[in-house]
Amino acid sequence: MRWLPDRRRDLAGWVVTPLLTLVAAPVLACAAGLLASLLHPSPHSPALCQQALADNRCEETTLRVIGGHVAIAGGLWLLLWVVPWWRGLRPLRILLAVAATVVLALLPVRMAA
């Protein structure tokens, strides 16, 4: 049956992928934030606060955006543990890990833009 994934054990990949994502994603997000702040230095509020400045709600807007990104990245990270440890599902685990990293790395880019 060609449509079934390879069910051989990939226990090392099942453990290493989420742990590596847990370490690498925040580091890449910090690097993206540093790069974004170097490319777009601005002493003003983030661009996403422009509509909230009139009501003095920039902090709430910023925390909502941060919470959304962290929640989505955390949900994708938790999905890494839900995917079975079959070798045929390794590409799915890698895709979820990359997606969680990208969501977290886009946060500082969104804040700086």
C-alpha positions in Angstrom: 0.0 0.0 0.0 1.8 3.1 -1.3 -0.5 5.6 0.4 0.4 4.6 3.9 3.4 6.3 5.5 6.4 4.4 6.5 5.7 3.1 10.0 9.2 2.4 11.1 10.3 4.1 14.3 11.8 7.5 14.2 11.9 8.1 18.0 15.0 10.3 17.8 13.5 12.6 15.2 10.3 12.7 17.1 12.1 14.0 20.2 14.8 16.2 18.6 12.5 18.1 16.2 10.3 19.7 19.0 13.3 20.3 21.3 15.4 21.9 18.5 12.4 24.1 17.6 12.0 25.1 21.2 15.6 26.4 21.2 16.0 27.6 17.6 12.7 29.5 17.1 13.2 32.1 19.8 16.8 32.6 18.8 15.8 33.2 15.2 13.0 35.5 16.3 15.5 37.6 18.3 17.8 37.7 15.3 14.9 38.8 13.0 14.0 41.5 15.6 17.5 42.8 15.7 17.8 42.8 11.9 14.4 44.5 11.6 15.3 47.2 14.1 18.6 47.8 12.3 17.0 48.2 9.0 14.1 50.3 10.2 15.3 52.4 13.2 12.4 54.4 14.6 12.0 56.1 17.9 8.2 56.1 17.4 5.6 53.6 18.3 5.3 50.5 16.1 3.3 50.9 12.9 0.6 48.5 14.2 -0.2 51.1 16.9 -1.1 53.9 14.5 -4.8 53.3 14.8 -4.7 52.7 18.6 -2.7 55.9 19.4 -5.8 58.1 19.5 -7.2 56.0 22.3 -3.8 55.4 24.0 -4.2 51.7 23.5 -0.8 50.8 22.0 0.1 48.5 24.8 -3.0 46.5 24.5 -2.6 46.2 20.7 1.0 45.2 21.1 0.2 42.5 23.7 -2.7 41.2 21.6 -0.4 40.8 18.6 2.4 39.2 20.7 -0.1 36.8 22.3 -1.5 35.8 18.9 1.9 35.0 17.5 3.0 33.1 20.6 -0.3 31.2 20.8 -0.1 30.1 17.1 3.6 29.1 17.4 2.9 27.3 20.7 0.0 25.4 19.1 2.1 24.4 16.2 4.9 23.3 18.6 2.4 21.2 20.5 1.2 19.6 17.3 4.8 18.3 16.8 4.3 16.1 19.8 0.9 14.8 18.5 2.3 13.6 15.2 3.2 9.9 15.6 6.9 8.9 15.6 6.7 7.1 12.2 9.5 7.7 9.8 7.1 8.5 7.0 5.7 11.5 8.9 9.1 13.2 9.3 8.4 15.7 6.5 5.2 16.7 8.3 7.1 17.2 11.6 9.7 19.3 9.8 7.0 21.4 8.1 5.3 22.1 11.5 8.6 23.0 13.1 9.4 25.5 10.2 5.9 26.9 10.4 6.2 27.5 14.2 9.6 29.2 13.7 8.3 31.4 10.9 5.3 32.5 12.9 7.5 33.4 15.9 10.1 35.1 13.7 7.5 37.2 12.0 6.5 38.8 15.2 9.4 41.3 15.5 9.3 41.9 11.8 5.6 42.9 12.2 6.4 45.0 15.2 9.2 46.9 13.4 7.3 47.5 10.1 
